[in-house]
Structure formats: C-alpha cells, structure tokens
Amino acid sequence: ASVFPSQKPKSELVRTSLRLLTSSAYRLQSECRKALPAEPSPAPDIQLVTQQVIQCAYDIAKAAKQLVTITTKENNN
C-alpha cells in the first residue's frame, strides 16, 4: 500500500483494492494474535483461527493482484 501515493488515488478500483489490502492485513494481524491465547482465557478454536488466517491471506493476495493488474493496464495506456 505504501507504494501508492499518499494522496487519494484517482481510480476507484485502486482505492477499493487498497482498502481491501489494508483491511485484510489488519484482520490478519488480529487473527494471528488470537492464536496466542492469554493466560486466563480459554484456548482459541485453532481450526477457526486457521481458516480466518487463510481467508485474510487470500484477500491480501487478491488485492495485490488487482493492484498489479490495474497499474499494469494504466502504464500500458
């Protein structure tokens, strides 16, 4: 996300992809923290946390692919 200018990108597709990328990264961080249980709390459902981590990673990859596709098309025009 830091590769793109700090000001608002002109393309709605770029803005949407950047939002997906950053929100998925925050979700991934949150899900990974859930895998490390605090002492007094019960152990997390590792299967559920694993599925959430996989989904976040997928969303990050999807957003990155969208950004590469969009910028490649824009640079070729």
Secondary structure, DSSP 8 states (H G I E B T S, - for coil): -TTS-SS--S-HHHHHHHHHHHHHHHHHHHHHHHTS--SSS----HHHHHHHHHHHHHHHHHHHHHHHHHHHHHHH-
